[in-house]
Amino acid sequence: MRVTEKGQVTIPKEIRDRLGIVPGSEVEFIAKDDAALLVKVNENSLQIRNFEEWAASVEGLLDLDGMTTDEYMEWLRGPREDLDRH
């Protein structure tokens, strides 16, 4: 497949049919290592990608200063006196 001067490529019919890509469909190219993946965009894939991008962007920003998850949740919410702690 050859890229035009405008950076365009033709998606082969077999792939369009398999993915249900029709005129007006939204697609996206995603760079992965030394490859590009063609993805048909739908509402669910946008939400997942956006969450994954957000999660990657905040990774490592929260320093719990050695607190466990339970200690952090209690610090965040305050003590829970309605829980039976034996």
C-alpha positions in Angstrom: 0.0 0.0 0.0 1.4 3.4 -1.0 0.9 6.6 1.0 -0.1 9.6 -1.2 1.5 13.0 -1.1 -1.3 14.1 1.2 -0.6 11.3 3.6 -3.6 9.2 2.6 -3.9 5.5 2.3 -6.8 3.3 1.0 -8.1 0.8 3.6 -8.5 -2.5 1.7 -12.1 -3.6 1.2 -11.5 -6.9 3.1 -10.5 -4.9 6.2 -13.3 -2.4 5.8 -15.9 -5.2 5.5 -14.4 -7.1 8.5 -14.4 -4.0 10.8 -17.7 -2.6 9.4 -16.0 0.6 8.2 -18.4 2.5 5.9 -18.2 6.0 4.5 -18.5 8.4 7.5 -17.0 5.9 10.0 -14.4 7.2 12.4 -11.1 5.5 12.5 -7.9 6.2 14.3 -4.3 5.2 13.8 -2.5 4.3 17.0 1.3 4.2 17.1 2.6 1.1 18.9 6.3 0.5 19.0 7.3 0.5 15.3 3.8 -0.2 13.9 0.6 1.7 13.4 -2.8 0.1 14.3 -6.0 1.0 12.6 -8.9 1.1 15.0 -12.5 1.7 14.3 -13.7 4.3 16.8 -16.9 3.8 18.7 -18.2 5.4 21.9 -16.9 2.6 24.1 -13.4 2.6 22.7 -13.1 6.4 23.2 -14.1 6.0 26.9 -11.6 3.2 27.4 -8.8 5.0 25.6 -9.5 8.2 27.5 -9.4 6.4 30.8 -6.2 4.6 30.0 -4.6 7.9 28.9 -5.7 9.5 32.1 -4.5 6.6 34.2 -1.1 6.7 32.4 -0.9 10.5 32.9 -1.4 10.3 36.7 0.7 7.2 37.3 3.1 7.7 40.2 1.7 11.1 41.2 0.2 10.0 44.5 2.6 9.4 47.4 0.9 7.5 50.2 3.9 8.0 52.5 3.9 4.3 53.4 0.1 4.1 54.2 -1.7 0.9 53.4 -4.8 1.0 51.3 -7.0 0.7 54.4 -5.1 3.5 56.2 -5.4 5.7 53.1 -9.1 5.1 52.8 -9.7 5.9 56.5 -7.6 9.1 56.1 -9.5 10.0 53.0 -13.0 9.3 54.3 -12.5 9.7 58.0 -13.1 7.0 60.6 -16.1 4.7 60.0 -17.8 4.2 63.3 -20.6 2.2 61.5 -18.2 -0.7 60.8 -17.8 -3.5 63.3 -14.0 -3.8 63.8 -13.2 -6.9 65.9 
